[in-house]
């Protein structure tokens, strides 16, 4: 009996070693193909330079729909289709912010209205600025002290967190709630310090929200150095701000997410890999999230180019409207549920095109531990971090249905310097870093397809 048990364990060890060796070879094949022949970098240049930013409902976004459908066909998708999505139509228009000290002249400040914010209707709105450094400090202000004032939420992006997404999450509440908080106490509009890890004068936009039954007043962001200068002024004197903006919601509009797939050889169970096709209306949307789009298409192209026989259907989803509504992700989840499709796994790349460092796993512990057991295969490619438990925003409807979800985790140290700004351009993307992200995503999809 001992001999039989020992022989069985030996055979299992040999089989595991053989499987690991086979996987290691395939990992190398994937890496070699993408680093030498990958198209993601040149396709990102095409997307960003020939189309540019892609706010939902804009002409740029509609061009990107046709662009991504064509790229999926060129990558070898068996089937490509458009999924209709009804999206909010927000437009920025002209905008300006000026400040003036007592007896001085008006001085223009660099600024951006926050996404989904209402504007001033093209009229000047002015008032005295009151600065607060935190939500707690704001809550202590009496309504009579806020009425007809401008509230400046000067909360800095924390430099203490090594994982910069923690600093972003910590500060994001100010962008989301500043307008409604100010309106509740009768303020005219809100100014926030940008959610930026950089020490520069670049304002960051991003989505905000209004509470129901609360007056919709404007909210704008200013860069870090401007925020510091404004703080210095406010310490010694009264400062008045004047805002003129034409932004606002213009109803809704039908548009599309773009989907392409290669059919499974064994079954029709679906593995999703994706990013969001839309971007904000400043910059070129290169890291956020052109990178995720071209990396996802690269996964499909590499499976076809290397002739990897996928057991399950591998589906690329270029989601619409992640930035100011998540309508693409919601519609995709709704359609999956209506059609009764079985999804085995989903991963989104939406954290920039920098060097991949890990994979975030939002799933039960059994699935997490299985993926973590493959860490030795990923380590030679610089990927070692599997502890985070967040997947992409577009994937939350799938995760709510019980689908194991994941997110690519690139090095984030530079991401929030340029996130949601005019600085998010193709020139900020490094070819090898971008392609390595596609390598890791393809390797992971290969392992999921083979073992699940």
C-alpha positions as CSV (number, residue, x, y, z in Angstrom):
1,X,0.0,0.0,0.0
2,X,2.8,2.4,0.9
3,X,4.5,1.6,-2.5
4,X,1.3,2.3,-4.3
5,X,0.7,5.6,-2.4
6,X,4.3,6.6,-3.0
7,X,4.1,5.8,-6.7
8,X,0.9,7.8,-7.0
9,X,2.4,10.8,-5.3
10,X,5.4,10.6,-7.6
11,X,3.2,10.4,-10.7
12,X,1.2,13.5,-9.5
13,X,4.4,15.4,-8.8
14,X,5.7,14.5,-12.3
15,X,2.4,15.6,-13.9
16,X,2.4,18.9,-11.9
17,X,6.0,19.5,-13.0
18,X,5.2,18.7,-16.6
19,X,2.1,21.0,-16.5
20,X,4.2,23.8,-15.0
21,X,6.9,23.3,-17.6
22,X,4.3,23.3,-20.4
23,X,2.7,26.5,-19.0
24,X,6.1,28.2,-18.6
25,X,6.9,27.5,-22.2
26,X,3.6,28.9,-23.3
27,X,4.1,32.0,-21.1
28,X,7.4,32.5,-22.9
29,X,5.7,32.1,-26.3
30,X,3.1,34.7,-25.4
31,X,5.7,37.2,-24.1
32,X,8.0,36.7,-27.1
33,X,5.1,37.2,-29.6
34,X,3.7,40.3,-27.9
35,X,7.0,42.1,-27.2
36,X,8.2,41.5,-30.7
37,X,5.1,41.7,-32.8
38,X,2.4,43.2,-30.6
39,X,0.2,45.9,-32.2
40,X,-1.1,47.5,-29.0
41,X,1.3,50.5,-29.0
42,X,0.8,51.4,-32.7
43,X,-3.0,50.9,-32.3
44,X,-3.0,53.2,-29.2
45,X,-1.2,55.9,-31.2
46,X,-3.8,55.6,-34.0
47,X,-6.7,55.8,-31.4
48,X,-5.3,58.8,-29.5
49,X,-3.8,60.8,-32.4
50,X,-6.4,60.2,-35.1
51,X,-9.5,60.2,-32.8
52,X,-8.4,61.7,-29.5
53,X,-10.6,62.1,-26.5
54,X,-13.8,60.1,-26.4
55,X,-16.4,61.5,-24.1
56,X,-19.6,59.4,-24.2
57,X,-22.0,60.7,-26.9
58,X,-19.3,62.8,-28.6
59,X,-18.2,62.5,-32.2
60,X,-14.9,61.2,-31.0
61,X,-16.6,58.4,-29.2
62,X,-18.7,57.4,-32.2
63,X,-15.5,57.2,-34.3
64,X,-13.9,55.0,-31.7
65,X,-16.8,52.6,-31.9
66,X,-16.1,51.9,-35.6
67,X,-12.4,51.9,-35.0
68,X,-12.4,49.3,-32.3
69,X,-14.9,47.1,-34.2
70,X,-12.4,47.1,-37.2
71,X,-9.4,46.4,-34.9
72,X,-11.2,43.4,-33.4
73,X,-11.9,42.0,-36.9
74,X,-8.2,42.5,-37.9
75,X,-7.2,40.7,-34.7
76,X,-9.1,37.7,-35.8
77,X,-12.4,37.8,-33.9
78,X,-14.9,35.2,-35.2
79,X,-17.7,37.6,-34.4
80,X,-17.9,41.3,-33.8
81,X,-21.0,43.2,-32.8
82,X,-22.2,46.5,-31.3
83,X,-24.3,46.5,-28.1
84,X,-26.6,49.5,-27.8
85,X,-26.3,51.6,-24.6
86,X,-28.2,54.7,-23.6
87,X,-25.7,57.1,-22.1
88,X,-26.0,60.5,-20.4
89,X,-24.8,63.3,-22.7
90,X,-22.7,65.9,-20.8
91,X,-21.0,68.8,-22.5
92,X,-18.4,71.1,-21.1
93,X,-18.6,74.2,-23.3
94,X,-16.6,77.4,-22.5
95,X,-15.6,78.0,-18.9
96,X,-13.5,80.4,-16.8
97,X,-12.7,81.0,-13.2
98,X,-11.3,84.3,-11.8
99,X,-10.3,85.5,-8.4
100,X,-9.8,89.0,-7.0
101,X,-8.5,90.2,-3.7
102,X,-9.8,93.4,-2.1
103,X,-9.0,96.4,-4.3
104,X,-7.3,94.1,-6.9
105,X,-8.1,93.2,-10.4
106,X,-9.5,89.8,-11.6
107,X,-6.9,87.0,-12.1
108,X,-7.7,84.0,-14.3
109,X,-7.1,80.5,-12.8
110,X,-6.6,77.3,-14.6
111,X,-9.6,75.1,-13.9
112,X,-11.8,72.3,-15.1
113,X,-15.5,71.8,-14.3
114,X,-16.1,68.4,-12.8
115,X,-17.8,65.8,-15.0
116,X,-21.6,65.8,-14.8
117,X,-21.6,69.3,-13.2
118,X,-24.1,71.9,-14.0
119,X,-22.7,75.2,-15.1
120,X,-23.7,78.9,-14.6
121,X,-25.7,79.1,-17.8
122,X,-23.1,81.4,-19.3
123,X,-23.5,84.0,-16.6
124,X,-21.0,85.2,-14.1
125,X,-21.6,83.8,-10.5
126,X,-19.4,85.3,-7.8
127,X,-18.9,85.3,-4.1
128,X,-16.5,85.3,-1.3
129,X,-14.3,82.1,-0.9
130,X,-14.4,80.2,2.3
131,X,-11.7,77.5,2.6
132,X,-12.0,74.2,4.5
133,X,-9.4,71.5,4.8
134,X,-11.7,68.5,5.5
135,X,-15.3,67.4,5.6
136,X,-15.2,67.6,9.4
137,X,-14.2,71.2,9.2
138,X,-17.0,72.0,6.7
139,X,-19.6,70.3,8.9
140,X,-18.7,72.8,11.7
141,X,-19.7,75.8,9.5
142,X,-23.1,77.2,10.1
143,X,-25.4,77.7,7.1
144,X,-25.5,81.4,7.6
145,X,-21.7,81.5,7.2
146,X,-21.9,79.5,3.9
147,X,-24.9,81.1,2.3
148,X,-24.0,82.9,-1.0
149,X,-20.3,81.9,-0.5
150,X,-17.9,79.8,-2.5
151,X,-16.6,76.8,-0.7
152,X,-13.0,75.7,-1.4
153,X,-12.4,72.1,-0.3
154,X,-8.6,72.1,0.0
155,X,-8.1,68.5,0.8
156,X,-4.7,67.2,-0.5
157,X,-4.1,63.9,-2.1
158,X,-2.2,61.9,0.6
159,X,1.4,61.2,-0.3
160,X,1.7,58.7,2.6
161,X,0.2,55.7,0.7
162,X,2.6,53.7,-1.3
163,X,-0.4,52.3,-3.3
164,X,-1.6,55.5,-4.8
165,X,-5.1,54.2,-5.4
166,X,-5.6,54.4,-1.7
167,X,-4.8,58.1,-1.8
168,X,-7.2,58.5,-4.7
169,X,-9.9,56.7,-2.9
170,X,-9.3,58.8,0.3
171,X,-9.7,62.1,-1.6
172,X,-12.4,61.0,-4.1
173,X,-15.3,61.8,-1.7
174,X,-14.5,65.6,-2.1
175,X,-15.0,65.4,-5.9
176,X,-18.1,63.4,-5.6
177,X,-19.9,65.4,-2.9
178,X,-18.6,68.9,-2.8
179,X,-21.4,70.5,-4.8
180,X,-24.3,68.9,-2.9
181,X,-22.6,69.7,0.5
182,X,-22.2,73.3,-0.5
183,X,-25.7,73.6,-1.9
184,X,-27.2,72.2,1.3
185,X,-26.0,75.3,3.2
186,X,-26.8,77.8,0.5
187,X,-23.4,78.2,-1.2
188,X,-23.1,79.3,-4.8
189,X,-20.5,76.8,-6.1
190,X,-17.7,74.6,-5.0
191,X,-14.0,74.5,-5.8
192,X,-12.0,71.4,-5.0
193,X,-8.3,70.7,-4.9
194,X,-7.6,68.2,-7.8
195,X,-7.2,64.5,-7.0
196,X,-3.6,64.7,-8.1
197,X,-0.4,63.1,-6.8
198,X,1.7,65.7,-8.8
199,X,3.0,69.1,-7.6
200,X,1.9,71.0,-10.7
201,X,-0.8,73.4,-12.0
202,X,-2.7,70.8,-13.9
203,X,-6.4,70.6,-13.0
204,X,-8.1,67.1,-12.9
205,X,-11.7,66.5,-13.9
206,X,-13.7,63.4,-13.1
207,X,-17.2,62.4,-12.2
208,X,-19.3,64.0,-9.4
209,X,-22.8,63.4,-8.3
210,X,-25.8,65.3,-7.0
211,X,-28.1,64.2,-4.2
212,X,-31.7,64.1,-5.1
213,X,-33.8,67.1,-4.1
214,X,-30.7,69.2,-3.6
215,X,-30.1,72.3,-5.8
216,X,-27.6,71.5,-8.6
217,X,-24.8,74.0,-8.3
218,X,-21.4,74.0,-10.2
219,X,-18.3,72.3,-9.0
220,X,-14.8,72.9,-10.4
221,X,-11.3,71.7,-9.8
222,X,-8.0,73.5,-9.6
223,X,-4.4,72.2,-9.7
224,X,-2.2,71.7,-6.7
225,X,0.0,74.8,-7.1
226,X,-3.0,77.0,-7.7
227,X,-4.6,75.5,-4.6
228,X,-1.5,76.3,-2.5
229,X,-1.4,79.9,-3.8
230,X,-5.1,80.4,-3.1
231,X,-4.6,79.1,0.4
232,X,-1.9,81.6,1.1
233,X,-4.1,84.5,-0.1
234,X,-7.0,83.3,2.0
235,X,-4.9,83.2,5.2
236,X,-4.4,87.0,5.0
237,X,-7.3,88.5,3.1
238,X,-10.7,88.2,1.6
239,X,-10.8,86.7,-1.8
240,X,-13.7,86.7,-4.3
241,X,-14.2,84.1,-7.0
242,X,-16.1,84.5,-10.3
243,X,-17.2,81.5,-12.3
244,X,-18.7,81.5,-15.8
245,X,-19.4,78.0,-17.3
246,X,-21.6,76.5,-20.0
247,X,-21.4,72.8,-19.0
248,X,-24.3,70.6,-18.2
249,X,-26.4,67.6,-19.1
250,X,-28.0,67.6,-22.5
251,X,-30.3,64.5,-22.0
252,X,-29.4,61.0,-23.2
253,X,-28.2,59.4,-26.4
254,X,-27.9,55.9,-27.8
255,X,-24.4,54.7,-28.5
256,X,-22.6,51.3,-28.3
257,X,-20.2,49.1,-26.5
258,X,-18.1,47.0,-28.9
259,X,-17.7,43.3,-28.5
260,X,-15.6,40.7,-30.3
261,X,-14.9,37.0,-29.5
262,X,-13.3,33.8,-30.6
263,X,-15.6,30.8,-29.9
264,X,-14.6,28.1,-27.5
265,X,-13.5,24.7,-28.8
266,X,-15.1,22.9,-25.9
267,X,-18.1,25.0,-24.9
268,X,-19.6,28.5,-25.1
269,X,-18.8,29.5,-21.5
270,X,-17.4,33.0,-21.6
271,X,-14.2,34.6,-20.4
272,X,-14.3,38.4,-20.6
273,X,-11.3,40.7,-21.1
274,X,-11.9,44.4,-21.5
275,X,-11.4,48.1,-20.9
276,X,-13.6,51.2,-21.3
277,X,-13.6,52.9,-24.7
278,X,-14.8,56.3,-23.4
279,X,-12.6,58.9,-21.8
280,X,-12.9,62.4,-20.5
281,X,-13.0,65.4,-22.9
282,X,-9.4,66.6,-22.0
283,X,-6.2,64.9,-23.1
284,X,-6.3,61.9,-25.3
285,X,-7.5,59.1,-22.9
286,X,-4.3,57.2,-23.5
287,X,-3.7,55.6,-20.1
288,X,-7.4,56.0,-19.1
289,X,-8.4,53.8,-20.9
290,X,-7.0,53.5,-24.3
291,X,-4.3,51.3,-22.9
292,X,-6.9,48.8,-21.6
293,X,-8.7,48.7,-24.9
294,X,-5.6,47.9,-27.0
295,X,-4.3,45.5,-24.4
296,X,-7.6,43.6,-24.5
297,X,-7.6,43.4,-28.3
298,X,-4.0,42.2,-28.1
299,X,-5.1,39.2,-26.0
300,X,-7.4,38.0,-28.7
301,X,-4.9,38.7,-31.5
302,X,-2.2,36.6,-29.6
303,X,-4.5,33.6,-29.1
304,X,-5.2,33.6,-32.8
305,X,-1.6,34.3,-33.9
306,X,-0.1,31.5,-31.8
307,X,-3.0,29.1,-32.5
308,X,-3.7,28.6,-28.8
309,X,-6.8,26.3,-28.8
310,X,-9.1,28.1,-26.4
311,X,-11.6,25.8,-24.6
312,X,-14.0,28.5,-23.7
313,X,-15.2,31.6,-25.6
314,X,-12.8,34.5,-25.1
315,X,-14.7,37.8,-25.4
316,X,-13.2,41.3,-25.6
317,X,-15.6,44.0,-24.4
318,X,-14.9,47.6,-25.1
319,X,-17.3,49.2,-22.6
320,X,-19.1,52.4,-23.2
321,X,-19.6,55.2,-20.6
322,X,-17.4,54.1,-17.7
323,X,-16.4,57.6,-16.8
324,X,-19.7,59.3,-16.2
325,X,-22.4,56.6,-15.8
326,X,-21.1,53.0,-16.1
327,X,-24.0,52.4,-18.5
328,X,-22.0,50.1,-20.7
329,X,-21.1,47.7,-17.9
330,X,-24.7,47.8,-16.6
331,X,-26.1,47.0,-20.0
332,X,-23.6,44.2,-20.6
333,X,-24.5,42.6,-17.2
334,X,-28.2,43.0,-18.0
335,X,-27.8,41.3,-21.4
336,X,-25.8,38.4,-19.9
337,X,-28.6,37.8,-17.4
338,X,-31.3,38.0,-20.0
339,X,-29.5,35.6,-22.3
340,X,-28.6,33.2,-19.5
341,X,-24.9,33.2,-20.6
342,X,-22.5,31.4,-18.3
343,X,-19.4,33.6,-17.6
344,X,-16.4,31.9,-16.0
345,X,-14.2,34.9,-15.4
346,X,-13.8,38.6,-16.3
347,X,-10.8,40.9,-16.1
348,X,-10.5,44.6,-16.9
349,X,-7.5,46.8,-17.5
350,X,-8.3,50.3,-16.3
351,X,-5.4,51.4,-14.2
352,X,-3.1,52.7,-16.8
353,X,-0.6,51.3,-19.2
354,X,2.4,51.2,-16.8
355,X,4.5,48.2,-15.9
356,X,2.3,45.4,-14.6
357,X,2.9,44.4,-10.9
358,X,0.0,42.3,-10.0
359,X,-3.5,41.0,-10.5
360,X,-6.4,42.1,-8.2
361,X,-8.8,39.2,-7.4
362,X,-12.4,39.8,-6.5
363,X,-13.7,36.3,-6.0
364,X,-14.0,33.5,-3.4
365,X,-11.0,32.2,-1.6
366,X,-10.8,28.9,-3.6
367,X,-10.5,30.8,-6.9
368,X,-8.1,33.3,-5.4
369,X,-5.9,30.6,-4.0
370,X,-5.9,28.8,-7.3
371,X,-4.7,31.9,-9.2
372,X,-2.2,32.7,-6.5
373,X,-0.8,29.2,-6.9
374,X,0.4,30.2,-10.4
375,X,2.5,33.1,-8.9
376,X,5.7,31.3,-9.8
377,X,4.8,31.4,-13.5
378,X,4.1,35.2,-13.4
379,X,7.1,36.2,-11.2
380,X,9.7,36.2,-14.1
381,X,7.4,38.8,-15.8
382,X,7.6,41.1,-12.8
383,X,4.1,40.2,-11.4
384,X,4.0,39.3,-7.8
385,X,1.1,41.2,-6.1
386,X,-2.2,39.2,-5.8
387,X,-3.6,40.5,-2.6
388,X,-5.9,43.3,-3.8
389,X,-9.6,42.5,-4.0
390,X,-10.9,45.0,-6.6
391,X,-11.9,44.4,-10.2
392,X,-12.9,47.0,-12.8
393,X,-15.8,49.3,-12.4
394,X,-17.4,47.9,-15.6
395,X,-17.3,44.4,-14.1
396,X,-19.4,45.1,-10.9
397,X,-22.6,43.9,-12.5
398,X,-21.0,40.6,-13.5
399,X,-19.4,40.2,-10.0
400,X,-22.8,40.9,-8.5
401,X,-24.0,37.8,-10.4
402,X,-21.3,35.7,-8.9
403,X,-18.7,35.9,-11.8
404,X,-15.1,35.8,-10.5
405,X,-13.6,39.2,-11.5
406,X,-10.1,40.7,-11.6
407,X,-8.2,43.8,-12.5
408,X,-4.7,44.3,-13.9
409,X,-2.5,46.1,-11.4
410,X,0.2,48.2,-13.0
411,X,2.7,50.3,-11.2
412,X,0.6,53.3,-10.1
413,X,3.2,55.9,-9.0
414,X,2.7,58.1,-12.1
415,X,-0.9,57.4,-12.8
416,X,-2.5,60.1,-10.7
417,X,-0.2,62.7,-12.0
418,X,-2.1,62.6,-15.3
419,X,-5.4,60.9,-14.5
420,X,-8.4,62.8,-16.0
421,X,-6.2,65.6,-17.3
422,X,-4.9,67.2,-20.5
423,X,-1.7,65.4,-19.8
424,X,-3.1,61.9,-20.5
425,X,-1.6,61.6,-23.9
426,X,0.1,59.0,-26.0
427,X,3.5,60.4,-25.3
428,X,3.1,59.4,-21.6
429,X,2.9,55.7,-22.6
430,X,6.0,53.5,-22.8
431,X,5.8,50.8,-25.5
432,X,7.3,47.9,-23.4
433,X,5.3,48.7,-20.3
434,X,2.1,48.7,-22.3
435,X,2.9,45.5,-24.1
436,X,3.9,43.8,-20.8
437,X,0.4,44.5,-19.5
438,X,-1.0,42.7,-22.5
439,X,1.5,39.8,-22.0
440,X,0.3,39.3,-18.4
441,X,-3.4,39.5,-19.3
442,X,-2.9,36.9,-22.1
443,X,-1.0,34.6,-19.8
444,X,-3.8,34.8,-17.2
445,X,-6.5,34.2,-19.7
446,X,-4.5,31.2,-21.0
447,X,-4.4,29.7,-17.5
448,X,-8.1,30.4,-16.7
449,X,-9.1,28.9,-20.1
450,X,-7.0,25.8,-19.5
451,X,-7.9,25.1,-15.8
452,X,-11.5,26.3,-15.3
